[in-house]
Structure formats: C-alpha cells, structure tokens
C-alpha cells in the first residue's frame, strides 16, 4: 500500500520535472528564434517576440503531449486550451517586454526577464487545465466478484436546507416521484438548520403526509459539512444501505438520481460529475464556471487523485464507506467537506465512479457560497496533502472506475 502511494507521488514529480525540462527547451527555442528575428531579419522587438513565442508554444505542446504526459489528445479542446493559455502568456510577455525596454533594458535581457516571469504562470495553468488527467483505474487487481452488486434495498437521500422555503416542497416531491417511477425503496431526509423562513415547518408537513419523508431539525445554522454529518449518522442508525446527498435548489436534477443509484451497484462512492464527458453546467456565468473548475483541478492536482469533480455535492455512498470513514471528525463546514470525503474514500481503498450530470443554477433562493467557504476548501487541500493521519497515508489508493454508459434502474 505504502509503495502505491510513493509510486503516485513519483509519477507526479516526474511529470513536473519533464514539464520544466520542456519549458527550458521552449525557453531556448524562444530565445534563438527571437535573436534570429532581431539580428538576421531586423524585425521590431514586438514582432520578433510574437514569432518566437508561437514557435516555442507549438514545440512545447508537442513535447508535453508526447513526453511529459505521454498521451495523444483525448478531447477536442486540449490543443485549444494549450494555445489559449499561450496567448495569455504572449500578452503578458509583450506587456512586460514593453515595460522593460521603455525602462532602458536592452532587447535580449528584457526578453529573458519577461520569459522568466511569464513561464510559472503558463506552467501552472497548463498543469491544472490543459493536461488534466481523466479518471483511470488506479488499482488494477479489482475483486471481480464485486463488479455488480444487487440492487440496493433501502436508500436515504440527505438534503440539507437553510432558507429553502421556495424550493423544499417541490424538490422533495420530485425525489419521491423518482422513487415511485423506478421502484426505489427510498427516504428523503431533510436536515434543516433552524431556517427562519419556515423551511423546516414545510418539510415537517410533507413528512406528516408521506412516510418516505423525514426531517431532522437542528437548533442553529451549523454549515453544510455538519449538516451532512448529522444526516449520515441518522441514515446509519436507521440501517440504510445507500446514503445519498443532494442540494435542495434543483441544481441537482432529481431525474438523475436513478443513474447514480444504478452506478452504486458497481462502485462504493458515486459522484454526479459536471466535468466528465456528458456532464455540463447550465446558466452559470463564466466567472463561477472558472472558479468551480479551477477548484476541482486544484484539488485533483494537489492531492494526486484524478477525480474531475472534487467539489460536487451530488453523491451516493455505500453504507460500508460511511461506516469506515471518520466522517464525523471532518472539520470543513462548507464545500471542503465534499473534497475530504472523496479523498478519504479513495485513500481507504474504495472504488469511486463519476457519472455525468447536468448542473443548473438555482432559479429561486440565494446561494450559500462565500469567499470564506472557498478559502476554507483551499486550505483544507493543503492539510490533506501533507497530513500525517494514518488513515490518509497507510492504506493505499482505491480505484477510480472508468467512465461508462449507464442504463437506468429497471
């Protein structure tokens, strides 16, 4: 197990080393072409820098694709992403070059300084975005007898709420309709944090009318992470075999739940993913897309686990996962809880699968995301990466089940 972890760290270290070597080669190519354009062709510095940068970028793309990551392009946007980052780097390069030459620095030294400043930026963006890893099987010797489990007999979907009076009734009823449609023995557990808008009272009325709805009333607002901890504890006490989690604002489509439940027959943790082929985000501004995507890529790269949607909150856990993971000791109050649970599941040897979903922005109510929550998640990744917790360092990596085509529960 320990050898597996060291192997994963060595692979990441090798990729970083090769990326730097390629960057060094591109640095020399850039300087040679730039010098030739200045001295042999007599081009202006800005034109020479543009030509040199384009040739060096093409060189870097080919070498990184074939040597650093040793893959052919696996999705149409890979080359586009690489060159988009290159254009950003070029813009930064030209700005710095102009500032330096205006300050009296000669053309060649100015280009050297500009390249040294721009290279770390383009390196980080390409590592986190262009050459991200697709989910692959980390453990090859899987127990084939576990390939397809019996259909789960009892399912609990935990739905944390705070001021969701506009959504809770429609969302709970939509989930119950899915239970009926696909003959799922399910319960919706609403975990309400003393919402002042009456969300808890609406959920309680739903529970009175339908025994498949339960409500867990908490005395104060404790955060998303602690709400899920309370919901998971309740679900285990009531002997559910699969425990799911969803947001109440319809950003997670109840119609996608049967796909995740079906996938839970093949994996221990199933993630409804926005970032695998077939998944997507609708009605989000570009700024939120970039923040969300960057957060998942940052977590995946830092932790060395090729999960594409680390921050996603649409999940299904097999009972065995929650029984073995120390979910009650997780300290994150916000979306960091999602990162920690997924990371601990992989490190504990459980099989993780990402199923494509369509994520839509809420149409009613207000988002609970804040800068404090995002900052907490970023710091959590560092803590997990360098933790001395034996739960994270001694048990080896689990398996990330490859993407597949899923049929709904019949």
C-alpha positions as CSV (number, residue, x, y, z in Angstrom):
1,X,0.0,0.0,0.0
2,X,2.7,2.5,1.0
3,X,4.6,1.6,-2.2
4,X,1.5,2.5,-4.2
5,X,1.4,6.0,-2.6
6,X,5.1,6.5,-3.3
7,X,4.6,5.5,-6.9
8,X,1.8,8.0,-7.3
9,X,4.0,10.8,-5.8
10,X,6.9,9.8,-8.1
11,X,4.7,9.9,-11.2
12,X,3.5,13.5,-10.3
13,X,7.1,14.5,-9.6
14,X,8.3,13.1,-12.9
15,X,5.6,15.0,-14.8
16,X,6.5,18.2,-13.1
17,X,10.2,17.6,-13.9
18,X,9.5,16.9,-17.5
19,X,7.2,19.9,-17.8
20,X,10.1,22.1,-16.5
21,X,12.5,20.4,-19.0
22,X,10.1,21.1,-21.9
23,X,9.8,24.7,-20.6
24,X,13.5,25.0,-20.7
25,X,13.7,23.7,-24.2
26,X,10.9,26.2,-25.2
27,X,12.9,28.9,-23.5
28,X,15.9,28.2,-25.7
29,X,13.8,27.9,-28.8
30,X,12.1,31.2,-28.0
31,X,15.5,33.0,-27.5
32,X,17.0,31.5,-30.6
33,X,14.1,32.5,-32.8
34,X,13.8,35.9,-31.2
35,X,17.5,36.6,-31.7
36,X,17.3,35.4,-35.4
37,X,14.4,37.7,-36.0
38,X,16.2,40.7,-34.4
39,X,19.6,40.3,-35.9
40,X,19.0,38.5,-39.2
41,X,15.6,39.8,-40.2
42,X,15.7,43.2,-38.5
43,X,12.1,42.8,-37.1
44,X,10.8,45.1,-34.3
45,X,11.1,43.6,-30.8
46,X,7.3,43.0,-30.5
47,X,7.0,41.2,-33.9
48,X,10.1,39.1,-33.1
49,X,8.7,38.2,-29.7
50,X,5.4,37.1,-31.3
51,X,7.1,34.9,-33.8
52,X,9.4,33.4,-31.2
53,X,6.5,32.7,-28.8
54,X,4.3,31.0,-31.3
55,X,7.1,28.6,-32.5
56,X,8.1,27.9,-28.9
57,X,4.5,27.2,-27.9
58,X,4.0,24.7,-30.7
59,X,7.2,23.0,-29.7
60,X,6.1,22.8,-26.0
61,X,2.7,21.5,-26.9
62,X,4.1,18.6,-28.9
63,X,6.7,17.7,-26.3
64,X,4.3,17.9,-23.4
65,X,1.7,15.8,-25.1
66,X,4.0,13.1,-26.3
67,X,6.7,13.0,-23.5
68,X,5.5,14.7,-20.3
69,X,2.0,13.2,-20.1
70,X,2.5,10.5,-22.8
71,X,-0.9,10.8,-24.2
72,X,-2.5,11.7,-27.5
73,X,-5.2,14.4,-27.4
74,X,-8.2,12.8,-25.8
75,X,-10.6,15.6,-26.2
76,X,-11.1,18.2,-28.8
77,X,-10.3,21.2,-26.6
78,X,-6.8,20.1,-25.5
79,X,-4.9,21.9,-28.2
80,X,-7.3,24.9,-27.9
81,X,-6.7,25.2,-24.2
82,X,-2.9,25.0,-24.6
83,X,-2.9,27.8,-27.2
84,X,-5.4,29.9,-25.3
85,X,-3.0,29.8,-22.3
86,X,-0.2,30.6,-24.7
87,X,-2.0,33.7,-26.0
88,X,-2.4,34.8,-22.4
89,X,1.3,34.2,-21.8
90,X,2.1,36.1,-25.0
91,X,0.0,39.1,-23.9
92,X,1.8,39.1,-20.5
93,X,5.2,38.7,-22.3
94,X,4.5,41.7,-24.6
95,X,3.4,43.9,-21.7
96,X,6.5,43.1,-19.6
97,X,8.8,43.4,-22.7
98,X,7.4,46.9,-23.4
99,X,7.8,48.0,-19.8
100,X,11.4,46.7,-19.6
101,X,12.5,48.2,-22.9
102,X,10.9,51.5,-22.0
103,X,12.9,51.4,-18.8
104,X,16.1,51.2,-20.8
105,X,16.7,47.4,-20.7
106,X,18.2,46.0,-23.9
107,X,16.0,43.7,-26.1
108,X,17.6,40.4,-25.3
109,X,17.9,40.8,-21.5
110,X,14.4,42.2,-21.4
111,X,13.1,39.1,-23.2
112,X,14.9,36.9,-20.7
113,X,13.4,38.6,-17.8
114,X,9.9,38.6,-19.3
115,X,10.1,34.9,-20.0
116,X,11.3,34.1,-16.5
117,X,8.3,35.9,-15.1
118,X,5.7,34.5,-17.5
119,X,6.8,30.8,-17.5
120,X,5.5,30.0,-14.0
121,X,2.1,31.4,-14.9
122,X,1.7,29.3,-18.1
123,X,3.2,26.2,-16.4
124,X,0.5,26.3,-13.6
125,X,-2.4,26.9,-16.0
126,X,-1.3,24.1,-18.3
127,X,-0.8,21.7,-15.4
128,X,-4.2,22.5,-13.9
129,X,-6.3,22.8,-17.1
130,X,-4.8,21.6,-20.3
131,X,-3.2,18.3,-19.3
132,X,-5.6,17.3,-16.6
133,X,-5.9,13.5,-16.1
134,X,-9.1,11.7,-17.0
135,X,-10.3,9.2,-14.4
136,X,-8.5,5.9,-14.7
137,X,-8.3,2.7,-12.8
138,X,-5.6,3.2,-10.0
139,X,-5.8,-0.3,-8.7
140,X,-5.8,-3.0,-11.5
141,X,-6.5,-6.1,-9.4
142,X,-10.1,-5.4,-8.5
143,X,-12.2,-8.1,-7.0
144,X,-14.3,-9.0,-10.0
145,X,-17.0,-10.6,-7.8
146,X,-17.9,-7.1,-6.7
147,X,-18.4,-5.9,-10.3
148,X,-22.2,-5.7,-10.0
149,X,-23.9,-5.8,-6.6
150,X,-27.6,-6.5,-6.0
151,X,-29.9,-3.5,-6.3
152,X,-29.9,-1.5,-3.1
153,X,-33.0,-2.3,-0.9
154,X,-33.0,0.9,1.2
155,X,-31.8,4.4,0.1
156,X,-31.7,7.6,2.1
157,X,-31.2,10.9,0.3
158,X,-29.9,13.6,2.7
159,X,-31.0,17.1,1.7
160,X,-29.5,19.9,3.9
161,X,-31.6,23.1,4.0
162,X,-31.3,26.7,5.2
163,X,-33.9,29.2,3.9
164,X,-35.1,27.0,1.1
165,X,-38.9,27.6,1.6
166,X,-39.3,28.4,-2.1
167,X,-37.8,25.0,-3.1
168,X,-38.1,22.4,-0.5
169,X,-41.7,21.1,-1.2
170,X,-41.2,20.9,-5.0
171,X,-37.8,19.2,-4.6
172,X,-38.9,16.6,-2.1
173,X,-41.9,15.7,-4.1
174,X,-39.8,15.4,-7.3
175,X,-37.5,13.0,-5.4
176,X,-40.4,10.9,-4.2
177,X,-41.8,10.8,-7.8
178,X,-38.4,9.3,-8.8
179,X,-38.7,6.7,-6.1
180,X,-42.1,5.7,-7.5
181,X,-41.1,5.8,-11.1
182,X,-38.1,3.5,-10.7
183,X,-39.4,1.4,-7.8
184,X,-36.8,2.6,-5.3
185,X,-37.3,1.9,-1.6
186,X,-36.2,5.4,-0.6
187,X,-36.5,8.0,2.1
188,X,-35.8,11.7,1.8
189,X,-34.2,13.2,4.9
190,X,-34.4,16.9,5.2
191,X,-31.7,18.3,7.5
192,X,-32.9,21.8,8.4
193,X,-30.7,24.3,10.3
194,X,-33.5,26.2,12.0
195,X,-34.4,28.2,8.8
196,X,-36.1,31.4,9.8
197,X,-38.2,31.4,6.6
198,X,-40.2,28.3,7.7
199,X,-38.4,25.6,5.6
200,X,-38.4,23.2,8.5
201,X,-42.2,23.6,9.0
202,X,-42.9,22.9,5.3
203,X,-40.7,19.8,5.4
204,X,-42.4,18.6,8.6
205,X,-45.8,18.9,6.9
206,X,-44.5,16.8,4.0
207,X,-43.3,14.2,6.5
208,X,-46.8,14.0,8.1
209,X,-48.3,13.3,4.7
210,X,-45.7,10.8,3.4
211,X,-43.8,8.3,5.5
212,X,-41.0,8.4,2.9
213,X,-40.1,11.9,4.1
214,X,-38.2,12.5,7.4
215,X,-37.0,15.8,9.0
216,X,-34.0,16.4,11.2
217,X,-34.4,19.7,13.0
218,X,-31.2,21.3,14.1
219,X,-31.1,24.1,16.7
220,X,-28.9,26.5,14.7
221,X,-27.1,27.0,11.4
222,X,-24.0,24.8,11.6
223,X,-22.8,24.7,8.0
224,X,-23.1,22.2,5.1
225,X,-20.5,19.8,6.4
226,X,-22.0,19.4,9.9
227,X,-25.5,19.0,8.3
228,X,-24.3,16.1,6.2
229,X,-22.5,14.6,9.3
230,X,-25.9,14.6,11.1
231,X,-27.7,13.2,8.1
232,X,-25.2,10.4,7.6
233,X,-25.3,9.5,11.3
234,X,-29.2,9.3,11.1
235,X,-29.1,7.2,8.0
236,X,-26.6,4.7,9.5
237,X,-28.7,4.5,12.7
238,X,-31.7,3.6,10.6
239,X,-29.8,0.9,8.6
240,X,-30.0,2.3,5.1
241,X,-27.7,0.6,2.5
242,X,-27.1,3.6,0.3
243,X,-26.9,7.2,1.5
244,X,-27.1,10.0,-1.0
245,X,-26.7,13.7,-0.8
246,X,-28.2,16.4,-2.9
247,X,-28.8,20.2,-2.9
248,X,-32.4,21.4,-2.4
249,X,-32.3,24.2,-5.1
250,X,-32.8,21.9,-8.1
251,X,-29.2,22.4,-9.2
252,X,-29.1,18.6,-8.8
253,X,-31.8,17.2,-11.0
254,X,-33.9,14.5,-9.2
255,X,-34.2,12.7,-12.6
256,X,-30.5,11.9,-12.5
257,X,-30.8,10.1,-9.2
258,X,-31.6,6.6,-10.7
259,X,-28.4,6.8,-12.8
260,X,-26.3,7.3,-9.6
261,X,-28.2,4.5,-7.8
262,X,-27.6,2.1,-10.7
263,X,-23.9,3.0,-10.7
264,X,-23.7,2.3,-6.9
265,X,-24.1,-1.4,-7.8
266,X,-20.6,-1.1,-9.3
267,X,-18.8,1.4,-7.1
268,X,-18.6,2.3,-3.4
269,X,-18.9,6.1,-4.0
270,X,-20.6,7.6,-7.0
271,X,-20.2,11.2,-7.8
272,X,-22.6,13.1,-10.1
273,X,-20.0,14.9,-12.1
274,X,-20.2,18.1,-14.2
275,X,-16.8,17.6,-15.7
276,X,-16.8,14.1,-17.3
277,X,-17.9,13.6,-20.9
278,X,-21.7,14.1,-21.0
279,X,-21.7,16.4,-17.9
280,X,-22.2,20.1,-18.1
281,X,-23.2,23.3,-16.3
282,X,-26.1,25.5,-17.4
283,X,-27.0,29.1,-16.5
284,X,-23.8,29.9,-14.7
285,X,-21.7,33.0,-15.5
286,X,-18.2,32.4,-16.8
287,X,-16.7,33.6,-13.5
288,X,-18.5,30.9,-11.5
289,X,-17.6,28.3,-14.0
290,X,-13.9,29.2,-13.8
291,X,-13.9,29.3,-10.0
292,X,-15.6,25.9,-9.8
293,X,-13.5,24.3,-12.5
294,X,-10.3,25.7,-11.0
295,X,-11.2,24.5,-7.6
296,X,-11.6,20.9,-8.7
297,X,-8.5,21.0,-10.8
298,X,-6.5,22.4,-7.9
299,X,-7.7,19.7,-5.6
300,X,-7.1,16.9,-8.1
301,X,-3.6,18.1,-8.8
302,X,-2.5,18.8,-5.2
303,X,-3.9,15.5,-3.9
304,X,-2.8,13.4,-6.8
305,X,-6.2,11.8,-7.4
306,X,-7.7,12.1,-10.9
307,X,-11.3,12.9,-9.8
308,X,-12.7,15.6,-12.1
309,X,-15.5,17.0,-9.9
310,X,-14.0,17.1,-6.4
311,X,-16.3,19.8,-5.2
312,X,-19.5,18.3,-6.5
313,X,-22.3,17.7,-3.9
314,X,-24.4,15.1,-5.7
315,X,-23.2,11.7,-4.4
316,X,-24.2,8.2,-3.3
317,X,-22.2,6.3,-0.7
318,X,-22.5,2.6,0.1
319,X,-23.1,2.1,3.8
320,X,-19.7,0.4,4.1
321,X,-17.9,3.6,3.2
322,X,-19.6,5.7,5.9
323,X,-19.1,3.0,8.4
324,X,-15.3,3.0,7.8
325,X,-14.6,6.7,7.1
326,X,-14.3,9.1,10.0
327,X,-16.9,11.5,8.5
328,X,-17.8,12.9,11.9
329,X,-14.3,14.2,12.5
330,X,-14.2,16.1,9.2
331,X,-13.6,19.8,10.1
332,X,-14.8,21.5,7.0
333,X,-18.0,23.4,7.3
334,X,-18.6,24.2,3.6
335,X,-17.7,22.6,0.3
336,X,-14.4,21.4,1.7
337,X,-16.4,18.5,3.2
338,X,-17.0,17.2,-0.3
339,X,-13.3,17.2,-1.1
340,X,-12.3,15.5,2.2
341,X,-14.9,12.7,1.9
342,X,-14.0,11.9,-1.7
343,X,-10.2,11.9,-0.9
344,X,-10.6,9.7,2.2
345,X,-12.7,7.2,0.2
346,X,-10.1,6.8,-2.5
347,X,-7.3,6.6,0.1
348,X,-9.2,4.0,2.1
349,X,-9.3,1.7,-1.0
350,X,-12.9,2.2,-2.0
351,X,-14.0,2.3,-5.7
352,X,-15.1,5.7,-6.9
353,X,-17.1,6.4,-10.1
354,X,-18.1,9.7,-11.8
355,X,-21.4,9.7,-13.6
356,X,-22.2,12.7,-15.9
357,X,-24.9,15.1,-14.8
358,X,-26.3,18.4,-16.0
359,X,-25.9,21.0,-13.2
360,X,-28.2,24.0,-13.4
361,X,-28.1,27.2,-11.4
362,X,-30.8,27.7,-8.9
363,X,-34.0,29.5,-10.0
364,X,-35.2,30.5,-6.5
365,X,-33.5,31.4,-3.3
366,X,-29.9,32.5,-2.6
367,X,-26.6,30.7,-3.0
368,X,-24.8,29.9,0.3
369,X,-21.3,30.1,-1.3
370,X,-18.9,32.7,0.1
371,X,-15.2,33.7,-0.1
372,X,-14.7,32.3,3.4
373,X,-16.0,28.8,2.3
374,X,-13.8,28.8,-0.8
375,X,-10.8,29.8,1.3
376,X,-11.5,27.0,3.8
377,X,-11.6,24.5,1.0
378,X,-8.3,25.7,-0.4
379,X,-6.6,25.4,2.9
380,X,-8.1,22.0,3.5
381,X,-6.5,20.7,0.4
382,X,-3.0,21.6,1.8
383,X,-3.9,20.0,5.1
384,X,-5.0,16.8,3.4
385,X,-2.0,16.7,1.1
386,X,0.6,16.9,3.9
387,X,-1.4,15.2,6.6
388,X,0.3,12.6,8.8
389,X,-3.0,11.0,9.5
390,X,-2.5,7.2,9.1
391,X,-6.0,7.0,7.5
392,X,-4.6,9.1,4.6
393,X,-1.1,7.6,4.4
394,X,-1.1,3.9,5.1
395,X,-4.0,2.3,3.3
396,X,-3.1,2.9,-0.4
397,X,-5.2,4.2,-3.2
398,X,-8.6,2.8,-4.2
399,X,-9.8,2.5,-7.8
400,X,-11.4,5.1,-10.0
401,X,-13.8,3.1,-12.2
402,X,-13.6,4.3,-15.8
403,X,-16.4,6.3,-17.3
404,X,-19.1,4.1,-18.9
405,X,-22.6,4.3,-20.3
406,X,-25.2,3.8,-17.7
407,X,-28.7,2.4,-18.0
408,X,-31.4,3.5,-15.6
409,X,-32.7,1.2,-12.9
410,X,-35.3,-1.2,-14.4
